[in-house]
Amino acid sequence: MNGRKFLDDGSSLRANNAGSGVALTAQEQAVLDTIRATPFGTVEVVLHQSRIVQVVKTEKVKLESDPQQR
């Protein structure tokens, strides 16, 4: 499964990271959410002038082999 997520400039939006006192932008939160939702695969963050503009997720799906096919 391959997905691309484009982000607008919501730099004024802030999210609190589980009470750690660190404020995250909406873009930073989107990267963390994508990482947490990807059990196997890669997450690529595309920057433009030090701003997150795109998150590319490539998810690997592990398939169990059917023992009866051998």
CHARMM-style PDB file with segment names, atoms N, HN, CA, C and O in Angstrom:
ATOM      1  N   MET     1       0.849  -1.172   0.000  1.00  0.00      PROA
ATOM      2  CA  MET     1       0.000   0.000   0.000  1.00  0.00      PROA
ATOM      3  C   MET     1       0.892   1.233   0.000  1.00  0.00      PROA
ATOM      4  O   MET     1       1.787   1.341   0.838  1.00  0.00      PROA
ATOM      5  N   ASN     2       0.672   2.145  -0.905  1.00  0.00      PROA
ATOM      6  HN  ASN     2      -0.055   2.056  -1.586  1.00  0.00      PROA
ATOM      7  CA  ASN     2       1.516   3.314  -1.035  1.00  0.00      PROA
ATOM      8  C   ASN     2       0.629   4.547  -0.949  1.00  0.00      PROA
ATOM      9  O   ASN     2      -0.338   4.662  -1.702  1.00  0.00      PROA
ATOM     10  N   GLY     3       0.942   5.471  -0.042  1.00  0.00      PROA
ATOM     11  HN  GLY     3       1.727   5.377   0.569  1.00  0.00      PROA
ATOM     12  CA  GLY     3       0.113   6.651   0.095  1.00  0.00      PROA
ATOM     13  C   GLY     3       0.947   7.904   0.198  1.00  0.00      PROA
ATOM     14  O   GLY     3       2.068   7.881   0.706  1.00  0.00      PROA
ATOM     15  N   ARG     4       0.391   9.003  -0.290  1.00  0.00      PROA
ATOM     16  HN  ARG     4      -0.519   9.022  -0.703  1.00  0.00      PROA
ATOM     17  CA  ARG     4       1.057  10.296  -0.186  1.00  0.00      PROA
ATOM     18  C   ARG     4       0.115  11.251   0.510  1.00  0.00      PROA
ATOM     19  O   ARG     4      -1.087  11.267   0.247  1.00  0.00      PROA
ATOM     20  N   LYS     5       0.674  12.040   1.398  1.00  0.00      PROA
ATOM     21  HN  LYS     5       1.650  12.027   1.612  1.00  0.00      PROA
ATOM     22  CA  LYS     5      -0.134  12.999   2.124  1.00  0.00      PROA
ATOM     23  C   LYS     5       0.494  14.370   1.960  1.00  0.00      PROA
ATOM     24  O   LYS     5       1.645  14.574   2.345  1.00  0.00      PROA
ATOM     25  N   PHE     6      -0.244  15.309   1.397  1.00  0.00      PROA
ATOM     26  HN  PHE     6      -1.180  15.144   1.084  1.00  0.00      PROA
ATOM     27  CA  PHE     6       0.256  16.656   1.205  1.00  0.00      PROA
ATOM     28  C   PHE     6      -0.250  17.523   2.341  1.00  0.00      PROA
ATOM     29  O   PHE     6      -1.404  17.409   2.755  1.00  0.00      PROA
ATOM     30  N   LEU     7       0.613  18.384   2.839  1.00  0.00      PROA
ATOM     31  HN  LEU     7       1.550  18.476   2.502  1.00  0.00      PROA
ATOM     32  CA  LEU     7       0.281  19.209   3.992  1.00  0.00      PROA
ATOM     33  C   LEU     7       0.254  20.674   3.606  1.00  0.00      PROA
ATOM     34  O   LEU     7       1.115  21.147   2.865  1.00  0.00      PROA
ATOM     35  N   ASP     8      -0.742  21.391   4.112  1.00  0.00      PROA
ATOM     36  HN  ASP     8      -1.442  21.006   4.714  1.00  0.00      PROA
ATOM     37  CA  ASP     8      -0.766  22.823   3.895  1.00  0.00      PROA
ATOM     38  C   ASP     8       0.036  23.510   5.005  1.00  0.00      PROA
ATOM     39  O   ASP     8       0.491  22.848   5.937  1.00  0.00      PROA
ATOM     40  N   ASP     9       0.207  24.797   4.912  1.00  0.00      PROA
ATOM     41  HN  ASP     9      -0.163  25.335   4.155  1.00  0.00      PROA
ATOM     42  CA  ASP     9       0.988  25.533   5.900  1.00  0.00      PROA
ATOM     43  C   ASP     9       0.110  25.878   7.098  1.00  0.00      PROA
ATOM     44  O   ASP     9      -0.434  26.979   7.185  1.00  0.00      PROA
ATOM     45  N   GLY    10      -0.021  24.929   8.015  1.00  0.00      PROA
ATOM     46  HN  GLY    10       0.421  24.035   7.944  1.00  0.00      PROA
ATOM     47  CA  GLY    10      -0.783  25.160   9.234  1.00  0.00      PROA
ATOM     48  C   GLY    10       0.151  25.392  10.407  1.00  0.00      PROA
ATOM     49  O   GLY    10      -0.074  24.877  11.502  1.00  0.00      PROA
ATOM     50  N   SER    11       1.202  26.170  10.173  1.00  0.00      PROA
ATOM     51  HN  SER    11       1.385  26.588   9.283  1.00  0.00      PROA
ATOM     52  CA  SER    11       2.232  26.340  11.194  1.00  0.00      PROA
ATOM     53  C   SER    11       1.702  27.004  12.454  1.00  0.00      PROA
ATOM     54  O   SER    11       2.322  26.902  13.512  1.00  0.00      PROA
ATOM     55  N   SER    12       0.563  27.684  12.358  1.00  0.00      PROA
ATOM     56  HN  SER    12       0.059  27.767  11.498  1.00  0.00      PROA
ATOM     57  CA  SER    12       0.016  28.307  13.557  1.00  0.00      PROA
ATOM     58  C   SER    12      -0.723  27.302  14.432  1.00  0.00      PROA
ATOM     59  O   SER    12      -1.011  27.579  15.596  1.00  0.00      PROA
ATOM     60  N   LEU    13      -1.028  26.134  13.868  1.00  0.00      PROA
ATOM     61  HN  LEU    13      -0.793  25.910  12.923  1.00  0.00      PROA
ATOM     62  CA  LEU    13      -1.712  25.102  14.649  1.00  0.00      PROA
ATOM     63  C   LEU    13      -0.702  24.389  15.538  1.00  0.00      PROA
ATOM     64  O   LEU    13       0.403  24.080  15.092  1.00  0.00      PROA
ATOM     65  N   ARG    14      -1.057  24.131  16.758  1.00  0.00      PROA
ATOM     66  HN  ARG    14      -1.955  24.382  17.120  1.00  0.00      PROA
ATOM     67  CA  ARG    14      -0.163  23.454  17.688  1.00  0.00      PROA
ATOM     68  C   ARG    14      -0.886  22.263  18.305  1.00  0.00      PROA
ATOM     69  O   ARG    14      -2.102  22.281  18.501  1.00  0.00      PROA
ATOM     70  N   ALA    15      -0.109  21.229  18.605  1.00  0.00      PROA
ATOM     71  HN  ALA    15       0.878  21.214  18.446  1.00  0.00      PROA
ATOM     72  CA  ALA    15      -0.629  20.051  19.297  1.00  0.00      PROA
ATOM     73  C   ALA    15       0.307  19.742  20.447  1.00  0.00      PROA
ATOM     74  O   ALA    15       1.522  19.883  20.309  1.00  0.00      PROA
ATOM     75  N   ASN    16      -0.233  19.328  21.570  1.00  0.00      PROA
ATOM     76  HN  ASN    16      -1.220  19.214  21.682  1.00  0.00      PROA
ATOM     77  CA  ASN    16       0.597  18.997  22.722  1.00  0.00      PROA
ATOM     78  C   ASN    16       0.964  17.527  22.657  1.00  0.00      PROA
ATOM     79  O   ASN    16       0.094  16.680  22.456  1.00  0.00      PROA
ATOM     80  N   ASN    17       2.227  17.217  22.822  1.00  0.00      PROA
ATOM     81  HN  ASN    17       2.934  17.906  22.985  1.00  0.00      PROA
ATOM     82  CA  ASN    17       2.733  15.857  22.707  1.00  0.00      PROA
ATOM     83  C   ASN    17       2.617  15.143  24.048  1.00  0.00      PROA
ATOM     84  O   ASN    17       3.589  15.082  24.801  1.00  0.00      PROA
ATOM     85  N   ALA    18       1.455  14.610  24.351  1.00  0.00      PROA
ATOM     86  HN  ALA    18       0.666  14.659  23.739  1.00  0.00      PROA
ATOM     87  CA  ALA    18       1.196  13.791  25.543  1.00  0.00      PROA
ATOM     88  C   ALA    18       1.668  14.463  26.819  1.00  0.00      PROA
ATOM     89  O   ALA    18       2.223  13.801  27.697  1.00  0.00      PROA
ATOM     90  N   GLY    19       1.460  15.763  26.937  1.00  0.00      PROA
ATOM     91  HN  GLY    19       1.009  16.301  26.224  1.00  0.00      PROA
ATOM     92  CA  GLY    19       1.784  16.455  28.177  1.00  0.00      PROA
ATOM     93  C   GLY    19       3.265  16.644  28.424  1.00  0.00      PROA
ATOM     94  O   GLY    19       3.660  16.957  29.547  1.00  0.00      PROA
ATOM     95  N   SER    20       4.093  16.464  27.417  1.00  0.00      PROA
ATOM     96  HN  SER    20       3.773  16.209  26.505  1.00  0.00      PROA
ATOM     97  CA  SER    20       5.537  16.593  27.609  1.00  0.00      PROA
ATOM     98  C   SER    20       5.980  18.044  27.643  1.00  0.00      PROA
ATOM     99  O   SER    20       7.138  18.334  27.946  1.00  0.00      PROA
ATOM    100  N   GLY    21       5.070  18.958  27.334  1.00  0.00      PROA
ATOM    101  HN  GLY    21       4.130  18.723  27.088  1.00  0.00      PROA
ATOM    102  CA  GLY    21       5.433  20.366  27.331  1.00  0.00      PROA
ATOM    103  C   GLY    21       6.031  20.827  26.021  1.00  0.00      PROA
ATOM    104  O   GLY    21       6.382  21.999  25.881  1.00  0.00      PROA
ATOM    105  N   VAL    22       6.156  19.914  25.041  1.00  0.00      PROA
ATOM    106  HN  VAL    22       5.871  18.962  25.154  1.00  0.00      PROA
ATOM    107  CA  VAL    22       6.708  20.261  23.738  1.00  0.00      PROA
ATOM    108  C   VAL    22       5.550  20.479  22.780  1.00  0.00      PROA
ATOM    109  O   VAL    22       4.761  19.566  22.537  1.00  0.00      PROA
ATOM    110  N   ALA    23       5.445  21.684  22.236  1.00  0.00      PROA
ATOM    111  HN  ALA    23       6.086  22.425  22.433  1.00  0.00      PROA
ATOM    112  CA  ALA    23       4.383  21.978  21.282  1.00  0.00      PROA
ATOM    113  C   ALA    23       4.823  21.539  19.895  1.00  0.00      PROA
ATOM    114  O   ALA    23       5.931  21.852  19.460  1.00  0.00      PROA
ATOM    115  N   LEU    24       3.955  20.816  19.205  1.00  0.00      PROA
ATOM    116  HN  LEU    24       3.055  20.562  19.558  1.00  0.00      PROA
ATOM    117  CA  LEU    24       4.245  20.334  17.851  1.00  0.00      PROA
ATOM    118  C   LEU    24       3.371  21.081  16.858  1.00  0.00      PROA
ATOM    119  O   LEU    24       2.233  21.443  17.157  1.00  0.00      PROA
ATOM    120  N   THR    25       3.920  21.304  15.675  1.00  0.00      PROA
ATOM    121  HN  THR    25       4.844  21.010  15.432  1.00  0.00      PROA
ATOM    122  CA  THR    25       3.090  21.860  14.610  1.00  0.00      PROA
ATOM    123  C   THR    25       2.185  20.759  14.076  1.00  0.00      PROA
ATOM    124  O   THR    25       2.385  19.581  14.372  1.00  0.00      PROA
ATOM    125  N   ALA    26       1.205  21.145  13.298  1.00  0.00      PROA
ATOM    126  HN  ALA    26       1.042  22.102  13.057  1.00  0.00      PROA
ATOM    127  CA  ALA    26       0.309  20.154  12.690  1.00  0.00      PROA
ATOM    128  C   ALA    26       1.095  19.231  11.767  1.00  0.00      PROA
ATOM    129  O   ALA    26       0.795  18.041  11.672  1.00  0.00      PROA
ATOM    130  N   GLN    27       2.103  19.778  11.086  1.00  0.00      PROA
ATOM    131  HN  GLN    27       2.347  20.745  11.163  1.00  0.00      PROA
ATOM    132  CA  GLN    27       2.920  18.967  10.195  1.00  0.00      PROA
ATOM    133  C   GLN    27       3.731  17.942  10.971  1.00  0.00      PROA
ATOM    134  O   GLN    27       3.816  16.784  10.563  1.00  0.00      PROA
ATOM    135  N   GLU    28       4.324  18.350  12.080  1.00  0.00      PROA
ATOM    136  HN  GLU    28       4.255  19.291  12.412  1.00  0.00      PROA
ATOM    137  CA  GLU    28       5.101  17.425  12.915  1.00  0.00      PROA
ATOM    138  C   GLU    28       4.202  16.330  13.473  1.00  0.00      PROA
ATOM    139  O   GLU    28       4.597  15.166  13.534  1.00  0.00      PROA
ATOM    140  N   GLN    29       3.000  16.702  13.877  1.00  0.00      PROA
ATOM    141  HN  GLN    29       2.678  17.648  13.828  1.00  0.00      PROA
ATOM    142  CA  GLN    29       2.053  15.717  14.403  1.00  0.00      PROA
ATOM    143  C   GLN    29       1.645  14.738  13.306  1.00  0.00      PROA
ATOM    144  O   GLN    29       1.473  13.549  13.575  1.00  0.00      PROA
ATOM    145  N   ALA    30       1.486  15.223  12.069  1.00  0.00      PROA
ATOM    146  HN  ALA    30       1.625  16.188  11.850  1.00  0.00      PROA
ATOM    147  CA  ALA    30       1.134  14.346  10.952  1.00  0.00      PROA
ATOM    148  C   ALA    30       2.237  13.323  10.696  1.00  0.00      PROA
ATOM    149  O   ALA    30       1.948  12.167  10.387  1.00  0.00      PROA
ATOM    150  N   VAL    31       3.510  13.739  10.824  1.00  0.00      PROA
ATOM    151  HN  VAL    31       3.745  14.678  11.075  1.00  0.00      PROA
ATOM    152  CA  VAL    31       4.628  12.805  10.649  1.00  0.00      PROA
ATOM    153  C   VAL    31       4.577  11.734  11.734  1.00  0.00      PROA
ATOM    154  O   VAL    31       4.702  10.546  11.437  1.00  0.00      PROA
ATOM    155  N   LEU    32       4.394  12.142  12.984  1.00  0.00      PROA
ATOM    156  HN  LEU    32       4.292  13.107  13.225  1.00  0.00      PROA
ATOM    157  CA  LEU    32       4.324  11.168  14.085  1.00  0.00      PROA
ATOM    158  C   LEU    32       3.147  10.215  13.915  1.00  0.00      PROA
ATOM    159  O   LEU    32       3.286   9.012  14.137  1.00  0.00      PROA
ATOM    160  N   ASP    33       2.002  10.737  13.526  1.00  0.00      PROA
ATOM    161  HN  ASP    33       1.889  11.714  13.346  1.00  0.00      PROA
ATOM    162  CA  ASP    33       0.826   9.883  13.322  1.00  0.00      PROA
ATOM    163  C   ASP    33       1.075   8.864  12.219  1.00  0.00      PROA
ATOM    164  O   ASP    33       0.670   7.707  12.332  1.00  0.00      PROA
ATOM    165  N   THR    34       1.744   9.298  11.150  1.00  0.00      PROA
ATOM    166  HN  THR    34       2.073  10.237  11.058  1.00  0.00      PROA
ATOM    167  CA  THR    34       2.047   8.396  10.044  1.00  0.00      PROA
ATOM    168  C   THR    34       3.011   7.303  10.484  1.00  0.00      PROA
ATOM    169  O   THR    34       2.838   6.138  10.123  1.00  0.00      PROA
ATOM    170  N   ILE    35       4.021   7.670  11.258  1.00  0.00      PROA
ATOM    171  HN  ILE    35       4.161   8.616  11.551  1.00  0.00      PROA
ATOM    172  CA  ILE    35       4.976   6.680  11.768  1.00  0.00      PROA
ATOM    173  C   ILE    35       4.269   5.661  12.653  1.00  0.00      PROA
ATOM    174  O   ILE    35       4.502   4.458  12.532  1.00  0.00      PROA
ATOM    175  N   ARG    36       3.420   6.136  13.529  1.00  0.00      PROA
ATOM    176  HN  ARG    36       3.231   7.113  13.628  1.00  0.00      PROA
ATOM    177  CA  ARG    36       2.709   5.228  14.447  1.00  0.00      PROA
ATOM    178  C   ARG    36       1.741   4.306  13.715  1.00  0.00      PROA
ATOM    179  O   ARG    36       1.454   3.207  14.190  1.00  0.00      PROA
ATOM    180  N   ALA    37       1.235   4.740  12.563  1.00  0.00      PROA
ATOM    181  HN  ALA    37       1.468   5.633  12.176  1.00  0.00      PROA
ATOM    182  CA  ALA    37       0.265   3.941  11.810  1.00  0.00      PROA
ATOM    183  C   ALA    37       0.933   3.008  10.799  1.00  0.00      PROA
ATOM    184  O   ALA    37       0.237   2.334  10.039  1.00  0.00      PROA
ATOM    185  N   THR    38       2.262   2.956  10.773  1.00  0.00      PROA
ATOM    186  HN  THR    38       2.828   3.503  11.390  1.00  0.00      PROA
ATOM    187  CA  THR    38       2.983   2.137   9.804  1.00  0.00      PROA
ATOM    188  C   THR    38       3.765   1.048  10.523  1.00  0.00      PROA
ATOM    189  O   THR    38       4.873   1.305  10.992  1.00  0.00      PROA
ATOM    190  N   PRO    39       3.216  -0.168  10.625  1.00  0.00      PROA
ATOM    191  CA  PRO    39       3.918  -1.226  11.351  1.00  0.00      PROA
ATOM    192  C   PRO    39       5.177  -1.715  10.636  1.00  0.00      PROA
ATOM    193  O   PRO    39       6.168  -2.044  11.288  1.00  0.00      PROA
ATOM    194  N   PHE    40       5.148  -1.765   9.301  1.00  0.00      PROA
ATOM    195  HN  PHE    40       4.343  -1.498   8.772  1.00  0.00      PROA
ATOM    196  CA  PHE    40       6.292  -2.180   8.495  1.00  0.00      PROA
ATOM    197  C   PHE    40       6.344  -1.273   7.273  1.00  0.00      PROA
ATOM    198  O   PHE    40       5.343  -1.126   6.573  1.00  0.00      PROA
ATOM    199  N   GLY    41       7.480  -0.672   7.009  1.00  0.00      PROA
ATOM    200  HN  GLY    41       8.294  -0.792   7.578  1.00  0.00      PROA
ATOM    201  CA  GLY    41       7.606   0.164   5.822  1.00  0.00      PROA
ATOM    202  C   GLY    41       8.497   1.356   6.077  1.00  0.00      PROA
ATOM    203  O   GLY    41       9.343   1.345   6.971  1.00  0.00      PROA
ATOM    204  N   THR    42       8.292   2.394   5.266  1.00  0.00      PROA
ATOM    205  HN  THR    42       7.605   2.403   4.539  1.00  0.00      PROA
ATOM    206  CA  THR    42       9.098   3.599   5.390  1.00  0.00      PROA
ATOM    207  C   THR    42       8.205   4.829   5.402  1.00  0.00      PROA
ATOM    208  O   THR    42       7.111   4.832   4.838  1.00  0.00      PROA
ATOM    209  N   VAL    43       8.698   5.872   6.058  1.00  0.00      PROA
ATOM    210  HN  VAL    43       9.586   5.869   6.516  1.00  0.00      PROA
ATOM    211  CA  VAL    43       8.041   7.172   6.057  1.00  0.00      PROA
ATOM    212  C   VAL    43       9.087   8.182   5.613  1.00  0.00      PROA
ATOM    213  O   VAL    43      10.127   8.334   6.254  1.00  0.00      PROA
ATOM    214  N   GLU    44       8.810   8.867   4.520  1.00  0.00      PROA
ATOM    215  HN  GLU    44       7.965   8.743   3.999  1.00  0.00      PROA
ATOM    216  CA  GLU    44       9.727   9.862   3.969  1.00  0.00      PROA
ATOM    217  C   GLU    44       9.122  11.245   4.191  1.00  0.00      PROA
ATOM    218  O   GLU    44       7.952  11.476   3.883  1.00  0.00      PROA
ATOM    219  N   VAL    45       9.925  12.158   4.726  1.00  0.00      PROA
ATOM    220  HN  VAL    45      10.875  11.970   4.975  1.00  0.00      PROA
ATOM    221  CA  VAL    45       9.477  13.526   4.979  1.00  0.00      PROA
ATOM    222  C   VAL    45      10.161  14.433   3.964  1.00  0.00      PROA
ATOM    223  O   VAL    45      11.388  14.454   3.868  1.00  0.00      PROA
ATOM    224  N   VAL    46       9.362  15.180   3.206  1.00  0.00      PROA
ATOM    225  HN  VAL    46       8.365  15.163   3.284  1.00  0.00      PROA
ATOM    226  CA  VAL    46       9.883  16.088   2.195  1.00  0.00      PROA
ATOM    227  C   VAL    46       9.819  17.510   2.753  1.00  0.00      PROA
ATOM    228  O   VAL    46       8.773  17.964   3.216  1.00  0.00      PROA
ATOM    229  N   LEU    47      10.959  18.202   2.701  1.00  0.00      PROA
ATOM    230  HN  LEU    47      11.810  17.833   2.325  1.00  0.00      PROA
ATOM    231  CA  LEU    47      11.062  19.557   3.228  1.00  0.00      PROA
ATOM    232  C   LEU    47      11.259  20.558   2.109  1.00  0.00      PROA
ATOM    233  O   LEU    47      11.856  20.246   1.078  1.00  0.00      PROA
ATOM    234  N   HSD    48      10.757  21.756   2.316  1.00  0.00      PROA
ATOM    235  HN  HSD    48      10.272  22.010   3.153  1.00  0.00      PROA
ATOM    236  CA  HSD    48      11.014  22.877   1.418  1.00  0.00      PROA
ATOM    237  C   HSD    48      11.241  24.096   2.292  1.00  0.00      PROA
ATOM    238  O   HSD    48      10.340  24.534   3.008  1.00  0.00      PROA
ATOM    239  N   GLN    49      12.443  24.642   2.232  1.00  0.00      PROA
ATOM    240  HN  GLN    49      13.175  24.287   1.650  1.00  0.00      PROA
ATOM    241  CA  GLN    49      12.845  25.768   3.076  1.00  0.00      PROA
ATOM    242  C   GLN    49      12.578  25.462   4.553  1.00  0.00      PROA
ATOM    243  O   GLN    49      11.986  26.267   5.270  1.00  0.00      PROA
ATOM    244  N   SER    50      13.022  24.296   4.985  1.00  0.00      PROA
ATOM    245  HN  SER    50      13.503  23.641   4.402  1.00  0.00      PROA
ATOM    246  CA  SER    50      12.914  23.815   6.373  1.00  0.00      PROA
ATOM    247  C   SER    50      11.481  23.616   6.843  1.00  0.00      PROA
ATOM    248  O   SER    50      11.231  23.557   8.046  1.00  0.00      PROA
ATOM    249  N   ARG    51      10.544  23.514   5.920  1.00  0.00      PROA
ATOM    250  HN  ARG    51      10.747  23.562   4.942  1.00  0.00      PROA
ATOM    251  CA  ARG    51       9.155  23.248   6.280  1.00  0.00      PROA
ATOM    252  C   ARG    51       8.739  21.902   5.727  1.00  0.00      PROA
ATOM    253  O   ARG    51       9.123  21.540   4.614  1.00  0.00      PROA
ATOM    254  N   ILE    52       7.963  21.161   6.486  1.00  0.00      PROA
ATOM    255  HN  ILE    52       7.651  21.455   7.389  1.00  0.00      PROA
ATOM    256  CA  ILE    52       7.435  19.880   6.030  1.00  0.00      PROA
ATOM    257  C   ILE    52       6.325  20.172   5.027  1.00  0.00      PROA
ATOM    258  O   ILE    52       5.334  20.824   5.357  1.00  0.00      PROA
ATOM    259  N   VAL    53       6.497  19.687   3.807  1.00  0.00      PROA
ATOM    260  HN  VAL    53       7.301  19.157   3.539  1.00  0.00      PROA
ATOM    261  CA  VAL    53       5.487  19.921   2.779  1.00  0.00      PROA
ATOM    262  C   VAL    53       4.826  18.637   2.304  1.00  0.00      PROA
ATOM    263  O   VAL    53       3.764  18.674   1.682  1.00  0.00      PROA
ATOM    264  N   GLN    54       5.457  17.487   2.600  1.00  0.00      PROA
ATOM    265  HN  GLN    54       6.319  17.457   3.105  1.00  0.00      PROA
ATOM    266  CA  GLN    54       4.894  16.232   2.114  1.00  0.00      PROA
ATOM    267  C   GLN    54       5.382  15.090   2.984  1.00  0.00      PROA
ATOM    268  O   GLN    54       6.526  15.084   3.437  1.00  0.00      PROA
ATOM    269  N   VAL    55       4.506  14.124   3.212  1.00  0.00      PROA
ATOM    270  HN  VAL    55       3.576  14.129   2.844  1.00  0.00      PROA
ATOM    271  CA  VAL    55       4.855  12.898   3.907  1.00  0.00      PROA
ATOM    272  C   VAL    55       4.495  11.748   2.979  1.00  0.00      PROA
ATOM    273  O   VAL    55       3.350  11.623   2.545  1.00  0.00      PROA
ATOM    274  N   VAL    56       5.487  10.904   2.678  1.00  0.00      PROA
ATOM    275  HN  VAL    56       6.418  11.005   3.031  1.00  0.00      PROA
ATOM    276  CA  VAL    56       5.263   9.764   1.790  1.00  0.00      PROA
ATOM    277  C   VAL    56       5.402   8.490   2.615  1.00  0.00      PROA
ATOM    278  O   VAL    56       6.435   8.251   3.241  1.00  0.00      PROA
ATOM    279  N   LYS    57       4.352   7.679   2.607  1.00  0.00      PROA
ATOM    280  HN  LYS    57       3.513   7.874   2.099  1.00  0.00      PROA
ATOM    281  CA  LYS    57       4.358   6.435   3.374  1.00  0.00      PROA
ATOM    282  C   LYS    57       4.347   5.262   2.414  1.00  0.00      PROA
ATOM    283  O   LYS    57       3.488   5.172   1.536  1.00  0.00      PROA
ATOM    284  N   THR    58       5.306   4.361   2.586  1.00  0.00      PROA
ATOM    285  HN  THR    58       6.003   4.433   3.300  1.00  0.00      PROA
ATOM    286  CA  THR    58       5.331   3.109   1.845  1.00  0.00      PROA
ATOM    287  C   THR    58       5.195   1.999   2.861  1.00  0.00      PROA
ATOM    288  O   THR    58       6.084   1.789   3.686  1.00  0.00      PROA
ATOM    289  N   GLU    59       4.095   1.294   2.804  1.00  0.00      PROA
ATOM    290  HN  GLU    59       3.373   1.465   2.133  1.00  0.00      PROA
ATOM    291  CA  GLU    59       3.811   0.263   3.797  1.00  0.00      PROA
ATOM    292  C   GLU    59       4.068  -1.114   3.206  1.00  0.00      PROA
ATOM    293  O   GLU    59       3.650  -1.415   2.087  1.00  0.00      PROA
ATOM    294  N   LYS    60       4.755  -1.939   3.969  1.00  0.00      PROA
ATOM    295  HN  LYS    60       5.094  -1.695   4.878  1.00  0.00      PROA
ATOM    296  CA  LYS    60       4.997  -3.317   3.559  1.00  0.00      PROA
ATOM    297  C   LYS    60       3.952  -4.203   4.219  1.00  0.00      PROA
ATOM    298  O   LYS    60       3.657  -4.063   5.405  1.00  0.00      PROA
ATOM    299  N   VAL    61       3.403  -5.109   3.438  1.00  0.00      PROA
ATOM    300  HN  VAL    61       3.643  -5.224   2.474  1.00  0.00      PROA
ATOM    301  CA  VAL    61       2.423  -6.054   3.958  1.00  0.00      PROA
ATOM    302  C   VAL    61       3.072  -7.421   3.950  1.00  0.00      PROA
ATOM    303  O   VAL    61       3.450  -7.931   2.895  1.00  0.00      PROA
ATOM    304  N   LYS    62       3.201  -8.016   5.125  1.00  0.00      PROA
ATOM    305  HN  LYS    62       2.894  -7.601   5.982  1.00  0.00      PROA
ATOM    306  CA  LYS    62       3.814  -9.338   5.231  1.00  0.00      PROA
ATOM    307  C   LYS    62       2.727 -10.393   5.080  1.00  0.00      PROA
ATOM    308  O   LYS    62       1.721 -10.372   5.789  1.00  0.00      PROA
ATOM    309  N   LEU    63       2.941 -11.312   4.152  1.00  0.00      PROA
ATOM    310  HN  LEU    63       3.759 -11.329   3.576  1.00  0.00      PROA
ATOM    311  CA  LEU    63       1.977 -12.368   3.878  1.00  0.00      PROA
ATOM    312  C   LEU    63       2.499 -13.687   4.427  1.00  0.00      PROA
ATOM    313  O   LEU    63       3.684 -13.998   4.308  1.00  0.00      PROA
ATOM    314  N   GLU    64       1.613 -14.446   5.020  1.00  0.00      PROA
ATOM    315  HN  GLU    64       0.650 -14.193   5.116  1.00  0.00      PROA
ATOM    316  CA  GLU    64       1.957 -15.774   5.510  1.00  0.00      PROA
ATOM    317  C   GLU    64       1.931 -16.740   4.329  1.00  0.00      PROA
ATOM    318  O   GLU    64       1.001 -16.709   3.524  1.00  0.00      PROA
ATOM    319  N   SER    65       2.934 -17.587   4.223  1.00  0.00      PROA
ATOM    320  HN  SER    65       3.689 -17.612   4.877  1.00  0.00      PROA
ATOM    321  CA  SER    65       2.931 -18.576   3.157  1.00  0.00      PROA
ATOM    322  C   SER    65       1.973 -19.701   3.530  1.00  0.00      PROA
ATOM    323  O   SER    65       1.864 -20.072   4.698  1.00  0.00      PROA
ATOM    324  N   ASP    66       1.281 -20.240   2.531  1.00  0.00      PROA
ATOM    325  HN  ASP    66       1.370 -19.939   1.581  1.00  0.00      PROA
ATOM    326  CA  ASP    66       0.334 -21.313   2.745  1.00  0.00      PROA
ATOM    327  C   ASP    66       1.098 -22.637   2.757  1.00  0.00      PROA
ATOM    328  O   ASP    66       1.635 -23.033   1.723  1.00  0.00      PROA
ATOM    329  N   PRO    67       1.163 -23.339   3.907  1.00  0.00      PROA
ATOM    330  CA  PRO    67       1.929 -24.573   3.978  1.00  0.00      PROA
ATOM    331  C   PRO    67       1.412 -25.676   3.046  1.00  0.00      PROA
ATOM    332  O   PRO    67       2.169 -26.595   2.734  1.00  0.00      PROA
ATOM    333  N   GLN    68       0.147 -25.621   2.586  1.00  0.00      PROA
ATOM    334  HN  GLN    68      -0.468 -24.874   2.839  1.00  0.00      PROA
ATOM    335  CA  GLN    68      -0.403 -26.638   1.706  1.00  0.00      PROA
ATOM    336  C   GLN    68       0.052 -26.478   0.259  1.00  0.00      PROA
ATOM    337  O   GLN    68      -0.102 -27.397  -0.545  1.00  0.00      PROA
ATOM    338  N   GLN    69       0.620 -25.304  -0.079  1.00  0.00      PROA
ATOM    339  HN  GLN    69       0.746 -24.558   0.574  1.00  0.00      PROA
ATOM    340  CA  GLN    69       1.066 -25.076  -1.450  1.00  0.00      PROA
ATOM    341  C   GLN    69       2.433 -25.673  -1.717  1.00  0.00      PROA
ATOM    342  O   GLN    69       2.858 -25.685  -2.872  1.00  0.00      PROA
ATOM    343  N   ARG    70       3.121 -26.152  -0.753  1.00  0.00      PROA
ATOM    344  HN  ARG    70       2.775 -26.142   0.185  1.00  0.00      PROA
ATOM    345  CA  ARG    70       4.467 -26.703  -0.953  1.00  0.00      PROA
ATOM    346  C   ARG    70       4.438 -28.084  -1.462  1.00  0.00      PROA
ATOM    347  OT1 ARG    70       5.490 -28.684  -1.681  1.00  0.00      PROA
TER     348      ARG     70
END
